Amino acid sequence: MIRSYRFLLRPTARQAVMLDAMLRDHCSLYNGALQERRDAWRHGSKTTVRYGDQSAQLKEIRAFDPERQGRWSFSSQQATLRRLDKAFQAFFRRVKAGQKPGYPRFKGVGRFGTVVFPKDGDGCRWNSTPHEQQTRVRLQSIGHIRVHQHRPVEGRVKTIAVKREGSRWYVVLSCDDVPAEPLPPAGGPVGIDMGITHFLTTSVGEHITNPGFLDAAAEELAKAQRHLATFPARTRQRTKKHRAAARRVAKLYAKIRHQRLDFHHKAARTLVRDHDAIAHERLNTAGMTKAPAPRADPDKPGAFLPNGAAAKAGLNRRILDAGWAQFLGILADKAESAGRLVVPVDARCTSRTCPRCEHVAKENRVTQSRFHCTACGFTANADHVGAANVLNRAGPALRDVAQPPMREARAAARGRGHDRTVSEATVYETRPRGHRWVST
């Protein structure tokens, strides 16, 4: 397996200054290479500059500027040029596909925060002082930097990246040949339905509440952003108070991001530990969070009709705060490491399909939390119904995975103390195609 490890760096004051200088010089190299491509294309000859052409110039650039560009790793500078080349490749791919192109932009120092070393031992060295108890990473022209290694590193270190987040520095290791850690057989397959009120609902009736970290910090974040808005948006040099206000906003966003990531890791670990297979909806969060198209007023040229943009913006904000895409990616990675099976299924009409008579209608979902079939009169929690339908659709892929008795699964759910709102008047039984609801 390939796995990444991220550890906190603890540089000295001199090393922190050198790390900032390294980022500035790589940012300057990136912007200079971008300017060269722009100028070559705007020229009458319409010359195309590629990665190979710019990489061949590095030797001359380093000789011309030995005090800045010449002191850093040659391979890390090649990785920066390769990063620009990937941005152009993505730009041309979007142009051919008819999508919004998004031409590569120049990077400010605050928007360029990562330097990549493609090979361990070439300009960098992980665990550079193995005889010492304290782990260190050595970077060219900077020296040995202390690393807060909170977990062992397995496999073979391939690439090393140095990343800045706010006032903190991290080292990210990409390791190959990492052994898997299969878990023993657990509680059979489960289907999950992603939501907003409940972060997810399982087919056994568990509800995991959405923590809403962004909403919890909304008041403090709004206050910090209002203070930041009192300073000019564009200025040649920020004042001390301006920099402090910007750091305050960045620190709050970093806290929200770390809380969300921690919650996703814990929720994914619980699902992988308790179930042999997991079925989930195949969600396109980028499409789900698009702003509604404007509606022109036919009677008033230049005017527009209400399109619900304000309500949609609030929904988009809650969807992005939940972080479904990040969670499903973490779930897939943990399942691969543990030897579990993850099956994505079509998400259309999972909460509008009756699991008993398979009647599909928009009217079946009465409210956000209540499902009532207009054909057979079946009533249940809407999220629970969606999770059961997700598991039904993944039936062929999960056919070989055993399913535990319903009562045992419910007892296990109660024992973990999750918030459950599923009606006790309905249960479901296991059949070869998956789950079917029956009345009791």
Solvent accessible surface area in square Angstrom, and as a share of the most:
residue,aa,sasa,rsa
1,M,62,0.28
2,I,124,0.63
3,R,41,0.15
4,S,72,0.46
5,Y,4,0.02
6,R,88,0.32
7,F,1,0.00
8,L,32,0.16
9,L,5,0.03
10,R,100,0.37
11,P,34,0.21
12,T,81,0.47
13,A,87,0.67
14,R,141,0.51
15,Q,17,0.08
16,A,29,0.22
17,V,95,0.55
18,M,35,0.15
19,L,0,0.00
20,D,45,0.23
21,A,8,0.06
22,M,2,0.01
23,L,1,0.01
24,R,113,0.41
25,D,5,0.02
26,H,1,0.00
27,C,4,0.03
28,S,48,0.31
29,L,13,0.07
30,Y,6,0.02
31,N,34,0.18
32,G,42,0.40
33,A,8,0.06
34,L,0,0.00
35,Q,70,0.31
36,E,60,0.27
37,R,21,0.08
38,R,54,0.20
39,D,73,0.38
40,A,17,0.13
41,W,139,0.49
42,R,162,0.59
43,H,117,0.52
44,G,74,0.71
45,S,73,0.47
46,K,109,0.46
47,T,67,0.39
48,T,69,0.40
49,V,20,0.12
50,R,157,0.57
51,Y,49,0.19
52,G,47,0.46
53,D,74,0.38
54,Q,5,0.02
55,S,16,0.10
56,A,79,0.61
57,Q,64,0.28
58,L,0,0.00
59,K,159,0.67
60,E,127,0.57
61,I,59,0.30
62,R,48,0.18
63,A,79,0.61
64,F,181,0.75
65,D,36,0.19
66,P,84,0.53
67,E,141,0.63
68,R,107,0.39
69,Q,13,0.06
70,G,21,0.20
71,R,72,0.26
72,W,3,0.01
73,S,2,0.01
74,F,78,0.33
75,S,11,0.07
76,S,0,0.00
77,Q,1,0.00
78,Q,46,0.20
79,A,14,0.11
80,T,6,0.03
81,L,3,0.01
82,R,90,0.33
83,R,85,0.31
84,L,0,0.00
85,D,22,0.11
86,K,130,0.55
87,A,31,0.24
88,F,12,0.05
89,Q,103,0.46
90,A,20,0.15
91,F,26,0.11
92,F,108,0.45
93,R,149,0.54
94,R,67,0.24
95,V,72,0.41
96,K,179,0.76
97,A,65,0.51
98,G,69,0.67
99,Q,109,0.49
100,K,174,0.74
101,P,55,0.35
102,G,44,0.42
103,Y,85,0.32
104,P,13,0.08
105,R,187,0.68
106,F,85,0.35
107,K,61,0.26
108,G,39,0.37
109,V,72,0.42
110,G,75,0.72
111,R,186,0.68
112,F,1,0.01
113,G,20,0.19
114,T,37,0.22
115,V,1,0.01
116,V,60,0.34
117,F,3,0.01
118,P,46,0.29
119,K,134,0.57
120,D,31,0.16
121,G,38,0.37
122,D,66,0.34
123,G,15,0.14
124,C,3,0.02
125,R,116,0.42
126,W,27,0.10
127,N,63,0.33
128,S,23,0.15
129,T,14,0.08
130,P,99,0.62
131,H,154,0.69
132,E,74,0.33
133,Q,190,0.84
134,Q,62,0.28
135,T,22,0.13
136,R,58,0.21
137,V,0,0.00
138,R,104,0.38
139,L,0,0.00
140,Q,58,0.26
141,S,50,0.32
142,I,4,0.02
143,G,22,0.21
144,H,76,0.34
145,I,0,0.00
146,R,103,0.38
147,V,1,0.00
148,H,86,0.38
149,Q,63,0.28
150,H,114,0.51
151,R,106,0.39
152,P,100,0.63
153,V,37,0.21
154,E,59,0.26
155,G,43,0.41
156,R,130,0.47
157,V,24,0.14
158,K,81,0.34
159,T,43,0.25
160,I,0,0.00
161,A,16,0.12
162,V,0,0.00
163,K,70,0.30
164,R,54,0.20
165,E,34,0.15
166,G,62,0.60
167,S,99,0.64
168,R,139,0.51
169,W,14,0.05
170,Y,16,0.06
171,V,0,0.00
172,V,38,0.22
173,L,0,0.00
174,S,32,0.20
175,C,0,0.00
176,D,29,0.15
177,D,92,0.48
178,V,3,0.01
179,P,78,0.49
180,A,53,0.41
181,E,89,0.40
182,P,99,0.62
183,L,44,0.22
184,P,97,0.61
185,P,124,0.78
186,A,45,0.35
187,G,24,0.23
188,G,2,0.02
189,P,10,0.06
190,V,0,0.00
191,G,0,0.00
192,I,0,0.00
193,D,10,0.05
194,M,13,0.06
195,G,11,0.11
196,I,24,0.12
197,T,77,0.45
198,H,30,0.13
199,F,1,0.00
200,L,0,0.00
201,T,1,0.00
202,T,1,0.01
203,S,1,0.00
204,V,6,0.04
205,G,0,0.00
206,E,8,0.04
207,H,1,0.00
208,I,24,0.12
209,T,78,0.46
210,N,22,0.11
211,P,53,0.33
212,G,12,0.12
213,F,40,0.17
214,L,26,0.13
215,D,66,0.34
216,A,87,0.68
217,A,20,0.15
218,A,33,0.25
219,E,153,0.68
220,E,81,0.36
221,L,10,0.05
222,A,37,0.29
223,K,139,0.59
224,A,11,0.08
225,Q,71,0.31
226,R,155,0.57
227,H,97,0.43
228,L,49,0.24
229,A,82,0.63
230,T,104,0.60
231,F,43,0.18
232,P,80,0.50
233,A,105,0.82
234,R,223,0.82
235,T,63,0.37
236,R,249,0.91
237,Q,147,0.65
238,R,112,0.41
239,T,84,0.49
240,K,158,0.67
241,K,152,0.64
242,H,9,0.04
243,R,103,0.38
244,A,44,0.34
245,A,5,0.04
246,A,23,0.18
247,R,137,0.50
248,R,101,0.37
249,V,15,0.08
250,A,50,0.39
251,K,138,0.58
252,L,10,0.05
253,Y,87,0.33
254,A,22,0.17
255,K,118,0.50
256,I,4,0.02
257,R,103,0.38
258,H,66,0.29
259,Q,68,0.30
260,R,41,0.15
261,L,62,0.31
262,D,70,0.36
263,F,38,0.16
264,H,0,0.00
265,H,73,0.32
266,K,129,0.54
267,A,8,0.06
268,A,0,0.00
269,R,103,0.38
270,T,32,0.19
271,L,7,0.03
272,V,0,0.00
273,R,120,0.44
274,D,26,0.14
275,H,13,0.06
276,D,31,0.16
277,A,0,0.00
278,I,0,0.00
279,A,0,0.00
280,H,16,0.07
281,E,12,0.05
282,R,143,0.52
283,L,43,0.21
284,N,99,0.51
285,T,27,0.15
286,A,74,0.58
287,G,31,0.30
288,M,72,0.32
289,T,25,0.15
290,K,139,0.59
291,A,84,0.65
292,P,42,0.26
293,A,77,0.60
294,P,98,0.62
295,R,126,0.46
296,A,73,0.57
297,D,22,0.12
298,P,115,0.72
299,D,124,0.64
300,K,128,0.54
301,P,132,0.83
302,G,76,0.73
303,A,35,0.27
304,F,130,0.54
305,L,61,0.30
306,P,115,0.72
307,N,44,0.22
308,G,44,0.43
309,A,47,0.36
310,A,89,0.69
311,A,79,0.61
312,K,51,0.22
313,A,59,0.45
314,G,36,0.34
315,L,78,0.39
316,N,16,0.08
317,R,103,0.37
318,R,102,0.37
319,I,8,0.04
320,L,109,0.54
321,D,10,0.05
322,A,3,0.02
323,G,13,0.13
324,W,14,0.05
325,A,64,0.49
326,Q,72,0.32
327,F,0,0.00
328,L,23,0.11
329,G,36,0.35
330,I,19,0.10
331,L,0,0.00
332,A,46,0.35
333,D,91,0.47
334,K,47,0.20
335,A,2,0.02
336,E,108,0.49
337,S,13,0.08
338,A,2,0.02
339,G,59,0.57
340,R,29,0.11
341,L,76,0.38
342,V,32,0.19
343,V,20,0.12
344,P,55,0.34
345,V,11,0.06
346,D,54,0.28
347,A,26,0.20
348,R,179,0.65
349,C,56,0.34
350,T,4,0.03
351,S,21,0.13
352,R,96,0.35
353,T,18,0.10
354,C,0,0.00
355,P,3,0.02
356,R,87,0.32
357,C,57,0.34
358,E,88,0.39
359,H,65,0.29
360,V,78,0.45
361,A,19,0.15
362,K,140,0.59
363,E,117,0.53
364,N,0,0.00
365,R,61,0.22
366,V,77,0.44
367,T,74,0.43
368,Q,108,0.48
369,S,64,0.42
370,R,107,0.39
371,F,0,0.00
372,H,63,0.28
373,C,0,0.00
374,T,80,0.46
375,A,66,0.51
376,C,50,0.30
377,G,39,0.38
378,F,8,0.03
379,T,57,0.33
380,A,7,0.06
381,N,17,0.08
382,A,0,0.00
383,D,13,0.07
384,H,0,0.00
385,V,0,0.00
386,G,0,0.00
387,A,0,0.00
388,A,0,0.00
389,N,7,0.04
390,V,0,0.00
391,L,5,0.03
392,N,22,0.11
393,R,91,0.33
394,A,2,0.02
395,G,6,0.06
396,P,96,0.60
397,A,54,0.42
398,L,9,0.05
399,R,161,0.59
400,D,144,0.75
401,V,35,0.20
402,A,80,0.62
403,Q,42,0.19
404,P,35,0.22
405,P,77,0.49
406,M,31,0.14
407,R,210,0.77
408,E,107,0.48
409,A,13,0.10
410,R,16,0.06
411,A,57,0.44
412,A,47,0.36
413,A,0,0.00
414,R,131,0.48
415,G,69,0.66
416,R,84,0.31
417,G,63,0.61
418,H,52,0.23
419,D,72,0.37
420,R,46,0.17
421,T,74,0.43
422,V,10,0.06
423,S,52,0.34
424,E,103,0.46
425,A,65,0.51
426,T,15,0.09
427,V,38,0.22
428,Y,7,0.03
429,E,70,0.32
430,T,80,0.47
431,R,117,0.43
432,P,119,0.75
433,R,163,0.60
434,G,12,0.12
435,H,5,0.02
436,R,32,0.12
437,W,4,0.01
438,V,44,0.25
439,S,77,0.49
440,T,119,0.69
